[in-house]
Amino acid sequence: MDSLQNFYLACRSSEKLVQLARIITHEVSEHQSSQFIVYFATCACVDYFYQVSVAGILGGLHSSLEHLDPS
């Protein structure tokens, strides 16, 4: 049976990208996790991390806001 688990990590702003990548890498390698939900405080954070993931650093994040019409 699948279950949802919540985790958080308090870190400096400058460490967020590295820590997110570290957590995802750990979960994939140790627990064969394949799906993640990551919440961000602002739309600007979503945009930033999405752009970084497109560059290949995180392997592809998907924003729940992508489907919204910006107008």
mmCIF file of the N, C-alpha and C atoms, coordinates in Angstrom:
data_MODEL
# 
_entry.id   MODEL 
# 
loop_
_atom_site.group_PDB 
_atom_site.id 
_atom_site.type_symbol 
_atom_site.label_atom_id 
_atom_site.label_alt_id 
_atom_site.label_comp_id 
_atom_site.label_asym_id 
_atom_site.label_entity_id 
_atom_site.label_seq_id 
_atom_site.pdbx_PDB_ins_code 
_atom_site.Cartn_x 
_atom_site.Cartn_y 
_atom_site.Cartn_z 
_atom_site.occupancy 
_atom_site.B_iso_or_equiv 
_atom_site.pdbx_formal_charge 
_atom_site.auth_seq_id 
_atom_site.auth_comp_id 
_atom_site.auth_asym_id 
_atom_site.auth_atom_id 
_atom_site.pdbx_PDB_model_num 
ATOM 1   N N  . MET A 1 1  ? 0.841  -1.177 0.000   1.00 0.00 ? 1  MET A N  1 
ATOM 2   C CA . MET A 1 1  ? 0.000  0.000  0.000   1.00 0.00 ? 1  MET A CA 1 
ATOM 3   C C  . MET A 1 1  ? 0.887  1.242  0.000   1.00 0.00 ? 1  MET A C  1 
ATOM 4   N N  . ASP A 1 2  ? 0.547  2.201  -0.847  1.00 0.00 ? 2  ASP A N  1 
ATOM 5   C CA . ASP A 1 2  ? 1.290  3.455  -0.913  1.00 0.00 ? 2  ASP A CA 1 
ATOM 6   C C  . ASP A 1 2  ? 0.873  4.361  0.231   1.00 0.00 ? 2  ASP A C  1 
ATOM 7   N N  . SER A 1 3  ? 1.817  5.161  0.641   1.00 0.00 ? 3  SER A N  1 
ATOM 8   C CA . SER A 1 3  ? 1.494  6.119  1.694   1.00 0.00 ? 3  SER A CA 1 
ATOM 9   C C  . SER A 1 3  ? 2.191  7.438  1.406   1.00 0.00 ? 3  SER A C  1 
ATOM 10  N N  . LEU A 1 4  ? 1.607  8.498  1.913   1.00 0.00 ? 4  LEU A N  1 
ATOM 11  C CA . LEU A 1 4  ? 2.167  9.821  1.761   1.00 0.00 ? 4  LEU A CA 1 
ATOM 12  C C  . LEU A 1 4  ? 2.881  10.185 3.051   1.00 0.00 ? 4  LEU A C  1 
ATOM 13  N N  . GLN A 1 5  ? 4.105  10.657 2.913   1.00 0.00 ? 5  GLN A N  1 
ATOM 14  C CA . GLN A 1 5  ? 4.863  11.098 4.072   1.00 0.00 ? 5  GLN A CA 1 
ATOM 15  C C  . GLN A 1 5  ? 5.309  12.527 3.842   1.00 0.00 ? 5  GLN A C  1 
ATOM 16  N N  . ASN A 1 6  ? 5.251  13.324 4.880   1.00 0.00 ? 6  ASN A N  1 
ATOM 17  C CA . ASN A 1 6  ? 5.669  14.716 4.807   1.00 0.00 ? 6  ASN A CA 1 
ATOM 18  C C  . ASN A 1 6  ? 6.989  14.897 5.542   1.00 0.00 ? 6  ASN A C  1 
ATOM 19  N N  . PHE A 1 7  ? 7.882  15.655 4.922   1.00 0.00 ? 7  PHE A N  1 
ATOM 20  C CA . PHE A 1 7  ? 9.159  15.977 5.532   1.00 0.00 ? 7  PHE A CA 1 
ATOM 21  C C  . PHE A 1 7  ? 9.452  17.444 5.272   1.00 0.00 ? 7  PHE A C  1 
ATOM 22  N N  . TYR A 1 8  ? 10.263 18.013 6.103   1.00 0.00 ? 8  TYR A N  1 
ATOM 23  C CA . TYR A 1 8  ? 10.751 19.358 5.833   1.00 0.00 ? 8  TYR A CA 1 
ATOM 24  C C  . TYR A 1 8  ? 12.175 19.465 6.356   1.00 0.00 ? 8  TYR A C  1 
ATOM 25  N N  . LEU A 1 9  ? 12.864 20.440 5.838   1.00 0.00 ? 9  LEU A N  1 
ATOM 26  C CA . LEU A 1 9  ? 14.238 20.698 6.247   1.00 0.00 ? 9  LEU A CA 1 
ATOM 27  C C  . LEU A 1 9  ? 14.420 22.204 6.314   1.00 0.00 ? 9  LEU A C  1 
ATOM 28  N N  . ALA A 1 10 ? 14.810 22.700 7.458   1.00 0.00 ? 10 ALA A N  1 
ATOM 29  C CA . ALA A 1 10 ? 15.108 24.126 7.596   1.00 0.00 ? 10 ALA A CA 1 
ATOM 30  C C  . ALA A 1 10 ? 16.551 24.352 7.164   1.00 0.00 ? 10 ALA A C  1 
ATOM 31  N N  . CYS A 1 11 ? 16.738 25.276 6.237   1.00 0.00 ? 11 CYS A N  1 
ATOM 32  C CA . CYS A 1 11 ? 18.098 25.569 5.765   1.00 0.00 ? 11 CYS A CA 1 
ATOM 33  C C  . CYS A 1 11 ? 18.166 27.007 5.277   1.00 0.00 ? 11 CYS A C  1 
ATOM 34  N N  . ARG A 1 12 ? 19.368 27.462 5.043   1.00 0.00 ? 12 ARG A N  1 
ATOM 35  C CA . ARG A 1 12 ? 19.570 28.812 4.515   1.00 0.00 ? 12 ARG A CA 1 
ATOM 36  C C  . ARG A 1 12 ? 19.074 28.884 3.072   1.00 0.00 ? 12 ARG A C  1 
ATOM 37  N N  . SER A 1 13 ? 18.698 30.067 2.662   1.00 0.00 ? 13 SER A N  1 
ATOM 38  C CA . SER A 1 13 ? 18.219 30.255 1.286   1.00 0.00 ? 13 SER A CA 1 
ATOM 39  C C  . SER A 1 13 ? 19.247 29.783 0.268   1.00 0.00 ? 13 SER A C  1 
ATOM 40  N N  . SER A 1 14 ? 20.503 30.051 0.556   1.00 0.00 ? 14 SER A N  1 
ATOM 41  C CA . SER A 1 14 ? 21.571 29.682 -0.377  1.00 0.00 ? 14 SER A CA 1 
ATOM 42  C C  . SER A 1 14 ? 21.758 28.171 -0.488  1.00 0.00 ? 14 SER A C  1 
ATOM 43  N N  . GLU A 1 15 ? 21.189 27.404 0.441   1.00 0.00 ? 15 GLU A N  1 
ATOM 44  C CA . GLU A 1 15 ? 21.337 25.946 0.447   1.00 0.00 ? 15 GLU A CA 1 
ATOM 45  C C  . GLU A 1 15 ? 20.128 25.207 -0.119  1.00 0.00 ? 15 GLU A C  1 
ATOM 46  N N  . LYS A 1 16 ? 19.057 25.914 -0.424  1.00 0.00 ? 16 LYS A N  1 
ATOM 47  C CA . LYS A 1 16 ? 17.801 25.251 -0.793  1.00 0.00 ? 16 LYS A CA 1 
ATOM 48  C C  . LYS A 1 16 ? 17.934 24.334 -2.003  1.00 0.00 ? 16 LYS A C  1 
ATOM 49  N N  . LEU A 1 17 ? 18.568 24.796 -3.044  1.00 0.00 ? 17 LEU A N  1 
ATOM 50  C CA . LEU A 1 17 ? 18.690 23.990 -4.260  1.00 0.00 ? 17 LEU A CA 1 
ATOM 51  C C  . LEU A 1 17 ? 19.506 22.732 -4.004  1.00 0.00 ? 17 LEU A C  1 
ATOM 52  N N  . VAL A 1 18 ? 20.616 22.885 -3.328  1.00 0.00 ? 18 VAL A N  1 
ATOM 53  C CA . VAL A 1 18 ? 21.476 21.734 -3.026  1.00 0.00 ? 18 VAL A CA 1 
ATOM 54  C C  . VAL A 1 18 ? 20.755 20.738 -2.135  1.00 0.00 ? 18 VAL A C  1 
ATOM 55  N N  . GLN A 1 19 ? 20.059 21.229 -1.115  1.00 0.00 ? 19 GLN A N  1 
ATOM 56  C CA . GLN A 1 19 ? 19.351 20.334 -0.199  1.00 0.00 ? 19 GLN A CA 1 
ATOM 57  C C  . GLN A 1 19 ? 18.187 19.624 -0.889  1.00 0.00 ? 19 GLN A C  1 
ATOM 58  N N  . LEU A 1 20 ? 17.464 20.325 -1.744  1.00 0.00 ? 20 LEU A N  1 
ATOM 59  C CA . LEU A 1 20 ? 16.369 19.688 -2.484  1.00 0.00 ? 20 LEU A CA 1 
ATOM 60  C C  . LEU A 1 20 ? 16.906 18.577 -3.378  1.00 0.00 ? 20 LEU A C  1 
ATOM 61  N N  . ALA A 1 21 ? 17.976 18.854 -4.098  1.00 0.00 ? 21 ALA A N  1 
ATOM 62  C CA . ALA A 1 21 ? 18.582 17.828 -4.956  1.00 0.00 ? 21 ALA A CA 1 
ATOM 63  C C  . ALA A 1 21 ? 19.089 16.648 -4.129  1.00 0.00 ? 21 ALA A C  1 
ATOM 64  N N  . ARG A 1 22 ? 19.675 16.926 -2.974  1.00 0.00 ? 22 ARG A N  1 
ATOM 65  C CA . ARG A 1 22 ? 20.187 15.871 -2.096  1.00 0.00 ? 22 ARG A CA 1 
ATOM 66  C C  . ARG A 1 22 ? 19.054 14.979 -1.589  1.00 0.00 ? 22 ARG A C  1 
ATOM 67  N N  . ILE A 1 23 ? 17.959 15.580 -1.170  1.00 0.00 ? 23 ILE A N  1 
ATOM 68  C CA . ILE A 1 23 ? 16.824 14.807 -0.657  1.00 0.00 ? 23 ILE A CA 1 
ATOM 69  C C  . ILE A 1 23 ? 16.215 13.941 -1.751  1.00 0.00 ? 23 ILE A C  1 
ATOM 70  N N  . ILE A 1 24 ? 16.003 14.515 -2.921  1.00 0.00 ? 24 ILE A N  1 
ATOM 71  C CA . ILE A 1 24 ? 15.424 13.744 -4.021  1.00 0.00 ? 24 ILE A CA 1 
ATOM 72  C C  . ILE A 1 24 ? 16.355 12.601 -4.426  1.00 0.00 ? 24 ILE A C  1 
ATOM 73  N N  . THR A 1 25 ? 17.634 12.874 -4.537  1.00 0.00 ? 25 THR A N  1 
ATOM 74  C CA . THR A 1 25 ? 18.605 11.824 -4.887  1.00 0.00 ? 25 THR A CA 1 
ATOM 75  C C  . THR A 1 25 ? 18.589 10.709 -3.856  1.00 0.00 ? 25 THR A C  1 
ATOM 76  N N  . HIS A 1 26 ? 18.557 11.067 -2.583  1.00 0.00 ? 26 HIS A N  1 
ATOM 77  C CA . HIS A 1 26 ? 18.523 10.065 -1.508  1.00 0.00 ? 26 HIS A CA 1 
ATOM 78  C C  . HIS A 1 26 ? 17.260 9.205  -1.600  1.00 0.00 ? 26 HIS A C  1 
ATOM 79  N N  . GLU A 1 27 ? 16.114 9.840  -1.756  1.00 0.00 ? 27 GLU A N  1 
ATOM 80  C CA . GLU A 1 27 ? 14.853 9.101  -1.810  1.00 0.00 ? 27 GLU A CA 1 
ATOM 81  C C  . GLU A 1 27 ? 14.786 8.169  -3.019  1.00 0.00 ? 27 GLU A C  1 
ATOM 82  N N  . VAL A 1 28 ? 15.325 8.604  -4.135  1.00 0.00 ? 28 VAL A N  1 
ATOM 83  C CA . VAL A 1 28 ? 15.337 7.756  -5.325  1.00 0.00 ? 28 VAL A CA 1 
ATOM 84  C C  . VAL A 1 28 ? 16.263 6.573  -5.125  1.00 0.00 ? 28 VAL A C  1 
ATOM 85  N N  . SER A 1 29 ? 17.466 6.821  -4.628  1.00 0.00 ? 29 SER A N  1 
ATOM 86  C CA . SER A 1 29 ? 18.447 5.740  -4.503  1.00 0.00 ? 29 SER A CA 1 
ATOM 87  C C  . SER A 1 29 ? 18.153 4.792  -3.346  1.00 0.00 ? 29 SER A C  1 
ATOM 88  N N  . GLU A 1 30 ? 17.678 5.304  -2.217  1.00 0.00 ? 30 GLU A N  1 
ATOM 89  C CA . GLU A 1 30 ? 17.461 4.460  -1.037  1.00 0.00 ? 30 GLU A CA 1 
ATOM 90  C C  . GLU A 1 30 ? 16.076 3.825  -0.987  1.00 0.00 ? 30 GLU A C  1 
ATOM 91  N N  . HIS A 1 31 ? 15.080 4.493  -1.531  1.00 0.00 ? 31 HIS A N  1 
ATOM 92  C CA . HIS A 1 31 ? 13.701 4.011  -1.398  1.00 0.00 ? 31 HIS A CA 1 
ATOM 93  C C  . HIS A 1 31 ? 12.988 3.825  -2.728  1.00 0.00 ? 31 HIS A C  1 
ATOM 94  N N  . GLN A 1 32 ? 13.710 3.982  -3.830  1.00 0.00 ? 32 GLN A N  1 
ATOM 95  C CA . GLN A 1 32 ? 13.154 3.858  -5.170  1.00 0.00 ? 32 GLN A CA 1 
ATOM 96  C C  . GLN A 1 32 ? 11.922 4.747  -5.364  1.00 0.00 ? 32 GLN A C  1 
ATOM 97  N N  . SER A 1 33 ? 11.910 5.889  -4.701  1.00 0.00 ? 33 SER A N  1 
ATOM 98  C CA . SER A 1 33 ? 10.814 6.849  -4.850  1.00 0.00 ? 33 SER A CA 1 
ATOM 99  C C  . SER A 1 33 ? 10.839 7.412  -6.264  1.00 0.00 ? 33 SER A C  1 
ATOM 100 N N  . SER A 1 34 ? 9.673  7.654  -6.808  1.00 0.00 ? 34 SER A N  1 
ATOM 101 C CA . SER A 1 34 ? 9.624  8.174  -8.169  1.00 0.00 ? 34 SER A CA 1 
ATOM 102 C C  . SER A 1 34 ? 8.720  9.400  -8.305  1.00 0.00 ? 34 SER A C  1 
ATOM 103 N N  . GLN A 1 35 ? 7.993  9.744  -7.264  1.00 0.00 ? 35 GLN A N  1 
ATOM 104 C CA . GLN A 1 35 ? 7.105  10.892 -7.331  1.00 0.00 ? 35 GLN A CA 1 
ATOM 105 C C  . GLN A 1 35 ? 7.276  11.734 -6.075  1.00 0.00 ? 35 GLN A C  1 
ATOM 106 N N  . PHE A 1 36 ? 7.286  13.051 -6.289  1.00 0.00 ? 36 PHE A N  1 
ATOM 107 C CA . PHE A 1 36 ? 7.484  13.982 -5.190  1.00 0.00 ? 36 PHE A CA 1 
ATOM 108 C C  . PHE A 1 36 ? 6.539  15.158 -5.346  1.00 0.00 ? 36 PHE A C  1 
ATOM 109 N N  . ILE A 1 37 ? 6.113  15.702 -4.238  1.00 0.00 ? 37 ILE A N  1 
ATOM 110 C CA . ILE A 1 37 ? 5.385  16.959 -4.227  1.00 0.00 ? 37 ILE A CA 1 
ATOM 111 C C  . ILE A 1 37 ? 6.226  17.918 -3.410  1.00 0.00 ? 37 ILE A C  1 
ATOM 112 N N  . VAL A 1 38 ? 6.599  19.020 -4.030  1.00 0.00 ? 38 VAL A N  1 
ATOM 113 C CA . VAL A 1 38 ? 7.415  20.022 -3.351  1.00 0.00 ? 38 VAL A CA 1 
ATOM 114 C C  . VAL A 1 38 ? 6.631  21.322 -3.344  1.00 0.00 ? 38 VAL A C  1 
ATOM 115 N N  . TYR A 1 39 ? 6.421  21.873 -2.169  1.00 0.00 ? 39 TYR A N  1 
ATOM 116 C CA . TYR A 1 39 ? 5.695  23.124 -2.029  1.00 0.00 ? 39 TYR A CA 1 
ATOM 117 C C  . TYR A 1 39 ? 6.679  24.273 -1.889  1.00 0.00 ? 39 TYR A C  1 
ATOM 118 N N  . PHE A 1 40 ? 6.383  25.362 -2.569  1.00 0.00 ? 40 PHE A N  1 
ATOM 119 C CA . PHE A 1 40 ? 7.198  26.569 -2.493  1.00 0.00 ? 40 PHE A CA 1 
ATOM 120 C C  . PHE A 1 40 ? 6.353  27.703 -1.945  1.00 0.00 ? 40 PHE A C  1 
ATOM 121 N N  . ALA A 1 41 ? 6.999  28.657 -1.299  1.00 0.00 ? 41 ALA A N  1 
ATOM 122 C CA . ALA A 1 41 ? 6.294  29.752 -0.634  1.00 0.00 ? 41 ALA A CA 1 
ATOM 123 C C  . ALA A 1 41 ? 5.666  30.744 -1.604  1.00 0.00 ? 41 ALA A C  1 
ATOM 124 N N  . THR A 1 42 ? 6.282  30.942 -2.756  1.00 0.00 ? 42 THR A N  1 
ATOM 125 C CA . THR A 1 42 ? 5.777  31.951 -3.692  1.00 0.00 ? 42 THR A CA 1 
ATOM 126 C C  . THR A 1 42 ? 5.813  31.426 -5.122  1.00 0.00 ? 42 THR A C  1 
ATOM 127 N N  . CYS A 1 43 ? 5.089  32.090 -5.989  1.00 0.00 ? 43 CYS A N  1 
ATOM 128 C CA . CYS A 1 43 ? 5.140  31.748 -7.418  1.00 0.00 ? 43 CYS A CA 1 
ATOM 129 C C  . CYS A 1 43 ? 6.527  32.025 -7.981  1.00 0.00 ? 43 CYS A C  1 
ATOM 130 N N  . ALA A 1 44 ? 7.200  33.034 -7.463  1.00 0.00 ? 44 ALA A N  1 
ATOM 131 C CA . ALA A 1 44 ? 8.562  33.332 -7.913  1.00 0.00 ? 44 ALA A CA 1 
ATOM 132 C C  . ALA A 1 44 ? 9.496  32.156 -7.607  1.00 0.00 ? 44 ALA A C  1 
ATOM 133 N N  . CYS A 1 45 ? 9.312  31.526 -6.457  1.00 0.00 ? 45 CYS A N  1 
ATOM 134 C CA . CYS A 1 45 ? 10.115 30.340 -6.117  1.00 0.00 ? 45 CYS A CA 1 
ATOM 135 C C  . CYS A 1 45 ? 9.815  29.197 -7.082  1.00 0.00 ? 45 CYS A C  1 
ATOM 136 N N  . VAL A 1 46 ? 8.543  29.002 -7.383  1.00 0.00 ? 46 VAL A N  1 
ATOM 137 C CA . VAL A 1 46 ? 8.158  27.956 -8.333  1.00 0.00 ? 46 VAL A CA 1 
ATOM 138 C C  . VAL A 1 46 ? 8.829  28.210 -9.676  1.00 0.00 ? 46 VAL A C  1 
ATOM 139 N N  . ASP A 1 47 ? 8.749  29.449 -10.159 1.00 0.00 ? 47 ASP A N  1 
ATOM 140 C CA . ASP A 1 47 ? 9.365  29.798 -11.440 1.00 0.00 ? 47 ASP A CA 1 
ATOM 141 C C  . ASP A 1 47 ? 10.864 29.545 -11.423 1.00 0.00 ? 47 ASP A C  1 
ATOM 142 N N  . TYR A 1 48 ? 11.536 29.963 -10.354 1.00 0.00 ? 48 TYR A N  1 
ATOM 143 C CA . TYR A 1 48 ? 12.986 29.790 -10.256 1.00 0.00 ? 48 TYR A CA 1 
ATOM 144 C C  . TYR A 1 48 ? 13.372 28.312 -10.274 1.00 0.00 ? 48 TYR A C  1 
ATOM 145 N N  . PHE A 1 49 ? 12.757 27.522 -9.407  1.00 0.00 ? 49 PHE A N  1 
ATOM 146 C CA . PHE A 1 49 ? 13.109 26.110 -9.343  1.00 0.00 ? 49 PHE A CA 1 
ATOM 147 C C  . PHE A 1 49 ? 12.696 25.363 -10.609 1.00 0.00 ? 49 PHE A C  1 
ATOM 148 N N  . TYR A 1 50 ? 11.622 25.790 -11.254 1.00 0.00 ? 50 TYR A N  1 
ATOM 149 C CA . TYR A 1 50 ? 11.245 25.187 -12.529 1.00 0.00 ? 50 TYR A CA 1 
ATOM 150 C C  . TYR A 1 50 ? 12.309 25.466 -13.581 1.00 0.00 ? 50 TYR A C  1 
ATOM 151 N N  . GLN A 1 51 ? 12.778 26.711 -13.654 1.00 0.00 ? 51 GLN A N  1 
ATOM 152 C CA . GLN A 1 51 ? 13.822 27.066 -14.624 1.00 0.00 ? 51 GLN A CA 1 
ATOM 153 C C  . GLN A 1 51 ? 15.102 26.278 -14.359 1.00 0.00 ? 51 GLN A C  1 
ATOM 154 N N  . VAL A 1 52 ? 15.457 26.121 -13.106 1.00 0.00 ? 52 VAL A N  1 
ATOM 155 C CA . VAL A 1 52 ? 16.650 25.352 -12.745 1.00 0.00 ? 52 VAL A CA 1 
ATOM 156 C C  . VAL A 1 52 ? 16.470 23.893 -13.151 1.00 0.00 ? 52 VAL A C  1 
ATOM 157 N N  . SER A 1 53 ? 15.284 23.347 -12.930 1.00 0.00 ? 53 SER A N  1 
ATOM 158 C CA . SER A 1 53 ? 15.058 21.946 -13.270 1.00 0.00 ? 53 SER A CA 1 
ATOM 159 C C  . SER A 1 53 ? 15.086 21.717 -14.771 1.00 0.00 ? 53 SER A C  1 
ATOM 160 N N  . VAL A 1 54 ? 14.588 22.690 -15.536 1.00 0.00 ? 54 VAL A N  1 
ATOM 161 C CA . VAL A 1 54 ? 14.630 22.580 -16.993 1.00 0.00 ? 54 VAL A CA 1 
ATOM 162 C C  . VAL A 1 54 ? 16.078 22.520 -17.460 1.00 0.00 ? 54 VAL A C  1 
ATOM 163 N N  . ALA A 1 55 ? 16.948 23.204 -16.743 1.00 0.00 ? 55 ALA A N  1 
ATOM 164 C CA . ALA A 1 55 ? 18.376 23.178 -17.071 1.00 0.00 ? 55 ALA A CA 1 
ATOM 165 C C  . ALA A 1 55 ? 18.990 21.826 -16.742 1.00 0.00 ? 55 ALA A C  1 
ATOM 166 N N  . GLY A 1 56 ? 18.236 20.940 -16.118 1.00 0.00 ? 56 GLY A N  1 
ATOM 167 C CA . GLY A 1 56 ? 18.710 19.585 -15.875 1.00 0.00 ? 56 GLY A CA 1 
ATOM 168 C C  . GLY A 1 56 ? 19.257 19.316 -14.497 1.00 0.00 ? 56 GLY A C  1 
ATOM 169 N N  . ILE A 1 57 ? 19.243 20.290 -13.640 1.00 0.00 ? 57 ILE A N  1 
ATOM 170 C CA . ILE A 1 57 ? 19.845 20.102 -12.329 1.00 0.00 ? 57 ILE A CA 1 
ATOM 171 C C  . ILE A 1 57 ? 19.018 19.164 -11.462 1.00 0.00 ? 57 ILE A C  1 
ATOM 172 N N  . LEU A 1 58 ? 17.704 19.280 -11.507 1.00 0.00 ? 58 LEU A N  1 
ATOM 173 C CA . LEU A 1 58 ? 16.861 18.432 -10.678 1.00 0.00 ? 58 LEU A CA 1 
ATOM 174 C C  . LEU A 1 58 ? 16.124 17.355 -11.465 1.00 0.00 ? 58 LEU A C  1 
ATOM 175 N N  . GLY A 1 59 ? 16.310 17.311 -12.742 1.00 0.00 ? 59 GLY A N  1 
ATOM 176 C CA . GLY A 1 59 ? 15.691 16.252 -13.513 1.00 0.00 ? 59 GLY A CA 1 
ATOM 177 C C  . GLY A 1 59 ? 14.235 16.484 -13.861 1.00 0.00 ? 59 GLY A C  1 
ATOM 178 N N  . GLY A 1 60 ? 13.722 17.676 -13.665 1.00 0.00 ? 60 GLY A N  1 
ATOM 179 C CA . GLY A 1 60 ? 12.374 17.996 -14.111 1.00 0.00 ? 60 GLY A CA 1 
ATOM 180 C C  . GLY A 1 60 ? 11.351 18.152 -13.020 1.00 0.00 ? 60 GLY A C  1 
ATOM 181 N N  . LEU A 1 61 ? 11.066 19.363 -12.672 1.00 0.00 ? 61 LEU A N  1 
ATOM 182 C CA . LEU A 1 61 ? 9.965  19.662 -11.767 1.00 0.00 ? 61 LEU A CA 1 
ATOM 183 C C  . LEU A 1 61 ? 8.762  20.051 -12.606 1.00 0.00 ? 61 LEU A C  1 
ATOM 184 N N  . HIS A 1 62 ? 7.584  19.823 -12.089 1.00 0.00 ? 62 HIS A N  1 
ATOM 185 C CA . HIS A 1 62 ? 6.381  20.214 -12.795 1.00 0.00 ? 62 HIS A CA 1 
ATOM 186 C C  . HIS A 1 62 ? 5.576  21.118 -11.886 1.00 0.00 ? 62 HIS A C  1 
ATOM 187 N N  . SER A 1 63 ? 5.251  22.272 -12.359 1.00 0.00 ? 63 SER A N  1 
ATOM 188 C CA . SER A 1 63 ? 4.492  23.225 -11.562 1.00 0.00 ? 63 SER A CA 1 
ATOM 189 C C  . SER A 1 63 ? 3.004  22.956 -11.687 1.00 0.00 ? 63 SER A C  1 
ATOM 190 N N  . SER A 1 64 ? 2.305  22.994 -10.568 1.00 0.00 ? 64 SER A N  1 
ATOM 191 C CA . SER A 1 64 ? 0.854  22.862 -10.612 1.00 0.00 ? 64 SER A CA 1 
ATOM 192 C C  . SER A 1 64 ? 0.232  24.122 -11.189 1.00 0.00 ? 64 SER A C  1 
ATOM 193 N N  . LEU A 1 65 ? 1.029  25.157 -11.361 1.00 0.00 ? 65 LEU A N  1 
ATOM 194 C CA . LEU A 1 65 ? 0.520  26.414 -11.899 1.00 0.00 ? 65 LEU A CA 1 
ATOM 195 C C  . LEU A 1 65 ? 0.707  26.528 -13.406 1.00 0.00 ? 65 LEU A C  1 
ATOM 196 N N  . GLU A 1 66 ? 1.361  25.587 -14.037 1.00 0.00 ? 66 GLU A N  1 
ATOM 197 C CA . GLU A 1 66 ? 1.653  25.658 -15.468 1.00 0.00 ? 66 GLU A CA 1 
ATOM 198 C C  . GLU A 1 66 ? 0.385  25.768 -16.311 1.00 0.00 ? 66 GLU A C  1 
ATOM 199 N N  . HIS A 1 67 ? -0.694 25.188 -15.866 1.00 0.00 ? 67 HIS A N  1 
ATOM 200 C CA . HIS A 1 67 ? -1.920 25.174 -16.643 1.00 0.00 ? 67 HIS A CA 1 
ATOM 201 C C  . HIS A 1 67 ? -2.706 26.469 -16.537 1.00 0.00 ? 67 HIS A C  1 
ATOM 202 N N  . LEU A 1 68 ? -2.329 27.369 -15.623 1.00 0.00 ? 68 LEU A N  1 
ATOM 203 C CA . LEU A 1 68 ? -3.087 28.598 -15.440 1.00 0.00 ? 68 LEU A CA 1 
ATOM 204 C C  . LEU A 1 68 ? -2.769 29.603 -16.527 1.00 0.00 ? 68 LEU A C  1 
ATOM 205 N N  . ASP A 1 69 ? -3.783 30.311 -16.948 1.00 0.00 ? 69 ASP A N  1 
ATOM 206 C CA . ASP A 1 69 ? -3.623 31.355 -17.952 1.00 0.00 ? 69 ASP A CA 1 
ATOM 207 C C  . ASP A 1 69 ? -3.065 32.611 -17.274 1.00 0.00 ? 69 ASP A C  1 
ATOM 208 N N  . PRO A 1 70 ? -1.901 33.113 -17.719 1.00 0.00 ? 70 PRO A N  1 
ATOM 209 C CA . PRO A 1 70 ? -1.290 34.254 -17.045 1.00 0.00 ? 70 PRO A CA 1 
ATOM 210 C C  . PRO A 1 70 ? -2.017 35.576 -17.249 1.00 0.00 ? 70 PRO A C  1 
ATOM 211 N N  . SER A 1 71 ? -3.001 35.632 -18.130 1.00 0.00 ? 71 SER A N  1 
ATOM 212 C CA . SER A 1 71 ? -3.701 36.902 -18.389 1.00 0.00 ? 71 SER A CA 1 
ATOM 213 C C  . SER A 1 71 ? -4.787 37.184 -17.376 1.00 0.00 ? 71 SER A C  1 
# 
